[in-house]
Amino acid sequence: MADSSKQVAERKPRTEVAPAGSGTEKPSPLSGENGTTLIADGVVSKIAGIAAREVSGVHGIGDGAARAFGSIRERIPGGSTNYSQGVSVEVGAEEAAVDVEIVAEYGVAISDVAAAVRRNIIGSVERMTGLRVIEVNINVNDVHLPEEYTEVETDHGGAREEREARVR
């Protein structure tokens, strides 16, 4: 019993390396003398998926098959949106890396949209989890042409109505 209390007393909080050149370390917000917080990959991928969808110029997340399957799932009574669709992550004790597949709206500057998606994902994941995001890789796998589709809109009561695409 004395040994285990000695081990607990000797534990030090994990540290993460501060930006190069600073020469200092700061304690990780996820680990301290009172315990450790582990964040599941699914949590980070959901946060990243929502953050990517918030960016203007992003039509959708995921490849065509994933978006089609997601659309069907949302139409089933009781179905919900899979916010992790099109997002894969690697989560460590203190860092995360994110890969996301997006569909851009036709006419937007894809490099600007990608930069905005990257900023929003990094900001959201770091703010909500305390993890340091070391990279966000963006794969733009399609461009949405508004005349190709009619969108289905859902109001808060669950009623669905078709409408013309927003952008002409």
N, C-alpha and C positions, 0 to 999 in steps of 0.2 A: 504494500500500500504506500509506503514511504517513497518507493521508486517511482510510482506513477505520478504522485503529486510533484516530485522533483522534476519529472519530464515536462509536466504542464507548466511549471514555473519557468523552465528554461526555454520554452517556445518563444520565438520572436515572430512578429508579424512579417508576412511576405512583403517584399519590396519590388517595385518595378523601376526600371532604369529611366531616369529623366532624359529629355532630349540630349542628343550628343553635344558635348562641349560644356554642359552645365556642371558636370562633376558632382552632382548631388543625386540622391535617391529620395523618393517619397514613399510613404507607406501605401500599399494598395487599399482602396476603399472596400475591397471584398474580403479582406483577411485582417484580423487583428487579434489582440490578446484574448478577446471573448469568443472567438469562433471564426468560421469561414463561411462565405456564401458562394455557392456554386450555381451558375446560371446555365440552364439547359439549352442545347442547340436550337430547339423549337421556339424558345422564347426570343432568342436573337433573330432567327429567321422571320418570325412574325413581325417584330419591330421593324426590321429592314424592309420587308414587303410593304408594310403600311407606309413607311417613309418614302419609298420609291413611288408608290401610287399617288402621293400628295403633290408630286412635282408636275407643273404644267408642261405639256408636251409629251407626257407619257400616256399612251393609250391603254396599255395593258402590260401585265407581267407574265412571263413564261412563254414557252413555244406554242405553236398552234394547237397541238394535241392537248396540252395541259389547259389552255384557255377554253377549248371546246368542252372538255370534261368538266371544268369548273362551272361553265355556263349551265350545263345540264344539271349538275349538283345543286346549283342555286335555285333552279326552277322546281325542284322536288320539295313538297311541303316539309318544313322542318330542316331543310338543307341550309347550309351556311357557306359563306365565302371562305376559301382557304387562302389566308393572307400570306402563307409561306410558299405558295405556288411560284415556281420560277426563281426561287432563292435557295442557295445552299451556303452553309456557313461551317467554319471550323472555330470552335470555341475552346480556349484554354483557360487556365486559372485567372489570367489577367489580360489576355488579348483575344481578339476575334478577327477573322478574315471573312469577307463576304463576297460571293459571286451572285450576280443577278442578271436575268435575261429580261429585256424590255422590248416593247413594241412602241416605236415613236410615232407621233402624229406626223402626217405628211406636211412639209413646209417649214418645220422647225429646224433650227441649227442643232444637229445631233450632238456635236461636241459640247454645246452649251447645256443641252438637256442632260447629257451624261455627267457633266461637271456638277450640275445642280442635284442630280440624283445622288452622286457620291457625297456631296456636302450634307445633304439631308439625312442620308443613312448614317454617316459618321456622327453627326450631331445627335441624332435620336438615340442610337445605340449607346454612345458614350454617356449621354445625359441620363438615360434610363437604367443602364446596367452598371456603370462604373468601369466597364471593360475598355481597354484602349483598342481602337480599330486600327489595325496595321495596314489593311488594304481593302479596297472595294473594286472588284473587277466587274465591268459592265459589258454584256454581250447584247448588242442591238440586233435582234434576229428578224425584224420585220418593220415595215412602215405601213401605218394604217391609212388607207385611202377612203375618205368619207363616203364616196358614192358606192362603194362595194357593199356596205352593210346598212341595215336599219337597226338602231339600237333598241333595246328593251329597257324601259325605265320602271323602277319600282318605287312606289311611294311608301311612307312609313307604316301604312296599314297593310302592306303586303300586296296590294293590287298592282298588276303589271299592265303597262300599255306600251304599244310600239310608237315610236316617234322617228321622225327623220333625223339623220345624223346632225350633230350640232354645227359642224363646219361645212360650208359649201364652197 
